[in-house]
Amino acid sequence: NRSDDSRPTRSRSDRDPESGLFERIREWYDLFPWMRLVRALRLAGSPPLVLLTYLCLGIWWFGQQWILAEVGEIPRGWTGPVPLSDVSRPFVESTQVAFETSPTSIYALPLESEALSWLLATAWTLVVWTPIALLLMRQGALLTAGRSMAGLRGALGIALSRVPRAWLAALVPAICVAVMALPVFLIGLAGTWVGTIELLETTAAIAMALIAILAGVLAFGGHFAIPLGWAAIATESNPDPLDSLSRGYEYLLRRPLSLVLYGLFATLLTFVVAVLASGVASAAVVVVEGVLQYSDDSESLLERTANILHWFPLAVAVTLVWGLVGGVYLLLRRDAGGQEVEDVWIPPVEPESPLPSL
């Protein structure tokens, strides 16, 4: 006689979906994963990282001024970032600076700019900002994963060793777009030879539009895929640049709503931090102005000091933005592939050499 116990048993979670759901929720972060990004706020309060970003902002800005002055687009000389009265607009300016320092600025060629100035400015941006961006992404990813930030020396060494991979990941989409632009150029060149034949022009226009759509997907998607690819390069153990770039496009196409949600929350955090940092900078300007009013010929010194202090909220906001990109990458990796956020590569600690025997 066979008993009914031989039938396959069903777990409690199979019988009750709600209990299975709550069993998988270990903490609030599992229910609201975007709350993990709050941990990255520690980047905005890290003096070494903010000072490093401060230094990179100054080097990058002076280089941009020199390049544009060389090609004749702006006059040479000190102009300062913005007037003193504009210090109260930190969020808009920090967003603009973060975009200009991003590798995706390679796809934002102003139509009125010269090609030479654009190429030189883009190359300068990649040279200056790639190491610091990789460093901040790794630190932001570690904080989002609930870990402590790595030592500055070791993290900077890892970032510098992966700079060539990041450059390759940034340039591959641009090369693909350029290759796709070649057929468009050839079709347009053939159109000038054929003449104005309506049927041929319509066919050529359809072909050009299809090619342009594919190029547009690569170019527009690169604004999201390249930073996410850089985050993969900064956080994975042995990243391949092409695989990291494909991860960025995959997460964009598979989880667009998650990307928008995390991006909105990261924007909110950046706004709050930028406003607070702007308040600190404004108070510092007031202190300097109150002290220098008893000095003679202090107007020029006050203006330069205010311009230097103006970079403070920008440095804080840009530091946080790059760190949040690393955190958003971990969240998207979890949503798309199921890999846990806490699973972040940590380099092995080198064993200490034993003391010599006496």
ROGU-434385 format. One record per residue (C-alpha): x, y, z negated. Coordinates in Angstrom, 1 decimal. Each point is the difference from the previous one (the first is absolute). Layout:
! residues N
SITE        u        v        w
SITE        X        Y        Z
...
END
This chain:
! residues 358
SITE        u        v        w
SITE      0.0      0.0      0.0
SITE      1.4      3.4      1.1
SITE     -0.7      2.9     -2.4
SITE     -0.7      3.5      1.1
SITE      3.3      1.1     -1.4
SITE      1.7     -1.0      3.2
SITE     -1.3      2.9      1.8
SITE      2.4      2.9      0.6
SITE     -0.3      2.5     -2.9
SITE     -0.5      3.7      0.7
SITE      1.8      2.6     -2.0
SITE     -1.8      2.6     -2.0
SITE      1.1      2.8      2.4
SITE     -1.5     -2.0      2.9
SITE     -3.4     -0.2     -1.8
SITE      0.1      3.6     -1.3
SITE      1.7      2.5      2.4
SITE     -0.2      2.8     -2.5
SITE      1.9     -1.8     -2.7
SITE      2.7     -0.9      2.6
SITE      0.3      3.6      1.0
SITE      0.5      1.2     -3.6
SITE      2.5     -2.8     -0.7
SITE      2.2      1.3      2.7
SITE     -0.1      3.6     -1.4
SITE      2.7      0.1     -2.6
SITE      0.1      3.7     -0.5
SITE     -1.4      3.3      1.3
SITE      2.6      0.2      2.7
SITE     -1.5     -3.1      1.6
SITE     -3.3      1.7      0.3
SITE      1.3      3.4      0.9
SITE      3.4     -0.6      1.7
SITE      0.5      3.6      0.9
SITE      0.5      0.8     -3.7
SITE      3.4     -1.6      0.3
SITE      1.2      3.1      1.9
SITE     -0.3      2.0     -3.2
SITE      3.1     -1.7     -1.2
SITE      2.0      1.7      2.8
SITE     -0.6      3.4     -1.7
SITE      3.2     -0.7     -1.9
SITE      1.9      0.9      3.1
SITE     -1.2      3.6     -0.3
SITE      1.5      0.2     -3.5
SITE      3.4     -1.6      0.9
SITE      2.6      2.8      0.0
SITE      2.6     -1.9      2.0
SITE     -2.4     -0.9      2.8
SITE     -1.6      3.5      0.1
SITE      3.5      1.5      0.1
SITE      1.0     -2.4      2.8
SITE     -3.0      1.0      2.0
SITE      0.7      3.6     -0.8
SITE      3.4     -0.3      1.5
SITE     -1.2     -1.8      3.1
SITE     -2.6      2.7      0.6
SITE      2.6      2.6     -0.1
SITE      2.4     -1.8      2.3
SITE     -2.8     -0.9      2.4
SITE     -1.4      3.5      0.1
SITE      3.3      1.7      0.6
SITE      0.8     -2.6      2.7
SITE     -3.4      0.6      1.7
SITE      0.6      3.8     -0.1
SITE      3.5     -0.4      1.6
SITE     -1.3     -2.3      2.7
SITE     -2.9      2.2      1.0
SITE      2.2      3.1     -0.1
SITE      2.6     -1.7      2.3
SITE     -2.6     -0.7      2.7
SITE     -1.4      3.5     -0.4
SITE     -3.5     -0.8     -1.4
SITE      0.5      2.0     -3.2
SITE      2.4      2.8     -1.0
SITE      3.0     -1.0     -2.1
SITE      0.1      1.1     -3.6
SITE     -1.6     -0.5     -3.4
SITE     -3.8      0.2      0.1
SITE     -1.0     -2.1     -3.0
SITE     -2.7     -2.7      0.1
SITE     -2.9      2.3     -0.8
SITE     -0.6      3.4     -1.7
SITE     -0.4      0.1     -3.7
SITE     -3.7      0.5      0.1
SITE     -0.6     -3.3      1.7
SITE      1.3     -2.1     -2.9
SITE     -3.6     -0.7     -1.0
SITE     -0.5     -2.3      3.1
SITE      2.0     -3.0     -0.9
SITE     -2.2     -2.8      1.2
SITE     -0.4      1.1      3.6
SITE      3.7      0.9      0.3
SITE      1.1     -3.3     -1.6
SITE     -2.2     -1.9      2.4
SITE      1.5      1.8      2.9
SITE      3.6     -0.6     -1.2
SITE     -0.8     -3.6     -0.7
SITE     -1.2     -0.5      3.6
SITE      3.0      1.9      1.4
SITE      2.4     -2.1     -2.0
SITE     -1.8     -3.2      1.0
SITE      1.5     -2.3      2.8
SITE     -3.4      0.4      1.7
SITE      0.8      3.6      0.9
SITE      1.6     -1.6      3.1
SITE     -3.5     -0.3      1.4
SITE     -1.0      3.6     -0.7
SITE      1.8      1.8      2.8
SITE     -1.3      3.6      0.2
SITE     -0.8      0.8      3.6
SITE      1.6      3.5     -0.3
SITE      3.3     -1.4     -1.4
SITE      3.0     -0.8      2.1
SITE      0.9     -3.7      0.3
SITE      3.6      0.7     -1.2
SITE     -1.1      1.6     -3.2
SITE     -2.6     -2.7     -0.6
SITE      2.6     -2.8      0.4
SITE      2.6      1.7     -2.1
SITE     -2.5      0.8     -2.8
SITE     -1.4     -3.5      0.0
SITE      3.5     -1.6     -0.1
SITE      0.9      2.3     -2.9
SITE     -3.2     -0.9     -1.9
SITE      0.8     -3.7      0.4
SITE      3.6      0.4     -1.2
SITE     -0.9      2.0     -3.1
SITE     -3.2     -1.6     -1.1
SITE      0.3     -3.7      0.7
SITE      2.1     -0.9     -3.0
SITE     -2.0      2.0     -2.5
SITE     -3.3     -1.2      1.5
SITE      1.0     -3.7     -0.4
SITE      1.2      0.7     -3.5
SITE     -3.2      1.7     -1.1
SITE     -2.2     -2.7      1.7
SITE      1.8     -2.7     -2.0
SITE     -0.3      1.8     -3.3
SITE     -3.7      0.7      0.7
SITE     -0.6     -3.6      0.9
SITE      1.7     -1.2     -3.2
SITE     -2.1      2.3     -2.1
SITE     -3.2     -1.0      1.8
SITE      0.9     -3.7     -0.7
SITE      0.3      0.8     -3.7
SITE      3.8     -0.1     -0.2
SITE      2.6      2.5     -1.0
SITE      1.8      2.1      2.5
SITE      3.3     -1.4      1.2
SITE      3.3      1.7     -0.8
SITE      0.6      3.0      2.2
SITE      3.4     -1.3      1.2
SITE     -1.1     -3.5      0.8
SITE     -3.3      1.2      1.7
SITE      1.9      2.5      2.1
SITE      2.5     -2.6      1.1
SITE     -2.9     -2.3      1.2
SITE     -1.6      3.0      1.8
SITE      3.2      0.9      1.8
SITE      0.6     -3.5      1.1
SITE     -3.4     -0.2      1.6
SITE      0.1      3.4      1.8
SITE      0.8     -1.5      3.5
SITE     -3.0     -2.3     -0.3
SITE     -2.2      2.9     -0.8
SITE      1.3      2.0      3.0
SITE     -0.7     -2.9      2.3
SITE     -3.5     -0.4     -1.4
SITE     -0.7      3.7      0.6
SITE      1.4      0.0      3.6
SITE     -1.6     -3.2      1.3
SITE     -3.5      1.5      0.4
SITE      1.4      3.1      1.7
SITE      1.9     -2.2      2.4
SITE     -3.1     -2.0      0.8
SITE     -2.0      3.2      0.6
SITE      2.7      1.3      2.3
SITE     -0.1     -3.3      2.0
SITE     -3.8      0.3      0.2
SITE      0.4      3.6      1.2
SITE      2.1     -1.1      3.0
SITE     -2.9     -1.6      1.9
SITE     -2.1      3.1     -0.6
SITE      2.8      2.1      1.5
SITE      0.2     -2.4      3.0
SITE     -3.7      0.1      0.6
SITE      0.0      3.7     -0.2
SITE      2.9      0.2      2.4
SITE     -1.7     -2.4      2.4
SITE     -3.1      2.2     -0.1
SITE      1.9      2.9      1.3
SITE      1.1     -2.1      3.0
SITE     -3.4     -1.4      0.8
SITE     -1.9      3.3     -0.2
SITE     -3.5      0.8     -1.2
SITE     -1.9     -3.2      0.7
SITE     -2.9     -0.2     -2.5
SITE     -0.1     -3.8     -0.2
SITE      3.8     -0.3     -0.6
SITE      0.0      2.9     -2.5
SITE     -2.8     -1.7     -2.0
SITE      1.8     -3.3      0.0
SITE      3.3      1.7     -1.0
SITE     -1.8      1.9     -2.8
SITE     -1.5     -3.2     -1.4
SITE      3.4     -1.7      0.0
SITE      1.7      3.0     -1.6
SITE     -2.7      0.2     -2.7
SITE      0.3     -3.7     -0.9
SITE      3.8      0.3     -0.3
SITE     -0.3      3.2     -2.0
SITE     -2.5     -1.6     -2.4
SITE      2.6     -2.7     -0.8
SITE      2.7      2.5     -0.4
SITE     -2.3      2.1     -2.2
SITE     -0.7     -3.0     -2.3
SITE      3.7     -0.5     -0.5
SITE      0.7      3.8     -0.5
SITE     -2.9      0.7     -2.3
SITE      0.4     -3.3     -1.9
SITE      3.6      0.8     -0.4
SITE     -0.9      2.8     -2.4
SITE     -1.2     -2.7     -2.4
SITE      2.0     -3.1      1.1
SITE      3.4      1.5     -0.1
SITE     -0.2      1.2     -3.7
SITE     -1.5     -3.4     -1.0
SITE      2.8     -1.7      2.0
SITE      2.5      2.0     -1.9
SITE     -1.6     -1.0     -3.3
SITE      0.3     -3.6      1.1
SITE      3.7      0.6      0.8
SITE      0.5      1.6     -3.4
SITE     -1.8     -2.7     -2.1
SITE      0.4     -3.4      1.7
SITE      3.0     -2.2     -0.6
SITE      1.4     -0.4      3.5
SITE     -2.2      2.1      2.3
SITE      0.1     -0.1      3.7
SITE     -0.7      3.5      1.6
SITE     -2.4     -1.4      2.7
SITE     -1.8     -2.2     -2.5
SITE     -0.4      2.9     -2.4
SITE     -1.3      2.2      2.7
SITE     -2.5     -2.6      1.1
SITE     -1.2     -0.2     -3.6
SITE     -0.8      3.7      0.1
SITE     -2.1     -0.4      3.1
SITE     -1.6     -3.1     -1.4
SITE     -1.1      1.6     -3.2
SITE     -1.3      3.1      1.9
SITE     -2.1     -2.1      2.3
SITE     -1.2     -2.6     -2.5
SITE     -0.6      2.2     -3.1
SITE     -0.8      3.5      1.3
SITE     -2.6      0.7     -2.7
SITE      2.4     -1.1     -2.7
SITE      2.7      2.3      1.5
SITE     -2.4      2.9      0.0
SITE     -1.1     -0.6     -3.6
SITE      3.6     -0.3     -1.3
SITE      1.0      3.0      2.1
SITE     -2.8      2.1     -1.5
SITE      1.0     -0.9     -3.6
SITE      3.6      0.6      0.7
SITE     -0.9      3.4      1.5
SITE     -1.9      0.8     -3.2
SITE      3.0     -0.9     -2.2
SITE      2.3      2.1      2.2
SITE     -2.4      3.0     -0.2
SITE     -0.1     -0.1     -3.8
SITE      3.8     -0.4     -0.3
SITE      0.6      2.8      2.5
SITE     -2.3      2.4     -1.8
SITE      1.6     -0.7     -3.4
SITE      3.5      0.3      1.5
SITE     -1.0      3.3      1.6
SITE     -1.1      1.3     -3.4
SITE      3.4     -0.8     -1.4
SITE      1.7      1.7      2.9
SITE     -2.3      3.1     -0.3
SITE      0.8      0.2     -3.7
SITE      3.7     -0.2      0.7
SITE     -0.3      2.8      2.6
SITE     -1.8      2.2     -2.6
SITE      2.8     -0.7     -2.6
SITE      2.7      0.9      2.5
SITE     -1.9      3.1      1.1
SITE     -0.4      1.1     -3.6
SITE      3.6     -0.4     -0.8
SITE      1.4      1.6      3.2
SITE     -2.2      3.1     -0.3
SITE      2.7      1.4     -2.4
SITE      2.7     -0.5      2.6
SITE      0.9      2.3      2.9
SITE     -0.3     -1.1      3.6
SITE     -1.7     -3.2     -0.9
SITE     -2.6     -0.1      2.7
SITE      2.1     -2.0      2.4
SITE      1.1     -2.4     -2.8
SITE     -3.6     -0.5     -1.1
SITE     -1.1     -0.8      3.6
SITE      2.6     -2.6      0.4
SITE     -0.7     -1.5     -3.4
SITE     -3.7     -0.1      0.8
SITE      0.8     -1.8      3.3
SITE      2.0     -2.6     -1.8
SITE     -2.7     -0.5     -2.6
SITE     -2.5     -0.4      2.8
SITE      1.6     -3.2      1.0
SITE     -0.7     -1.6     -3.4
SITE     -3.7     -0.9      0.5
SITE      1.0     -1.1      3.6
SITE      2.7     -2.3     -1.4
SITE     -2.3     -1.5     -2.6
SITE     -2.8     -0.5      2.5
SITE      2.2     -1.6      2.7
SITE      1.6     -2.2     -2.6
SITE     -3.4     -1.3     -1.0
SITE     -1.2     -0.4      3.6
SITE      2.8     -2.3      1.0
SITE     -0.4     -2.0     -3.2
SITE     -3.7     -0.4      0.6
SITE      0.7     -1.4      3.5
SITE      1.9     -2.8     -1.7
SITE     -2.9     -0.7     -2.3
SITE     -2.6      0.2      2.7
SITE      2.0     -2.6      2.0
SITE     -0.2     -2.5     -2.9
SITE     -3.7      0.5     -0.3
SITE     -0.6     -0.5      3.7
SITE      2.3     -3.0      0.0
SITE     -2.2     -1.5     -2.7
SITE     -3.3      0.7      1.9
SITE      1.3     -1.3      3.3
SITE      2.1     -2.9     -1.0
SITE     -1.0     -0.9     -3.5
SITE      3.5      0.6     -1.4
SITE      0.0      1.3     -3.5
SITE      1.0      3.6     -0.7
SITE      2.4     -1.1     -2.7
SITE      1.9     -2.1      2.5
SITE      2.8      2.6      0.7
SITE      3.5     -1.0      0.9
SITE      2.5      0.6     -2.7
SITE      3.7     -0.4      0.9
SITE      1.8     -2.6     -2.0
SITE      2.2      1.3     -2.8
SITE      3.6     -0.6      0.5
SITE      1.4     -2.1     -2.9
SITE      2.6      1.8     -2.1
SITE      3.5     -1.3      0.3
SITE      1.1     -1.7     -3.2
SITE      2.7      1.5     -2.1
SITE      3.5     -1.4      0.5
SITE      1.1     -2.6     -2.5
SITE      2.7      1.1     -2.4
END
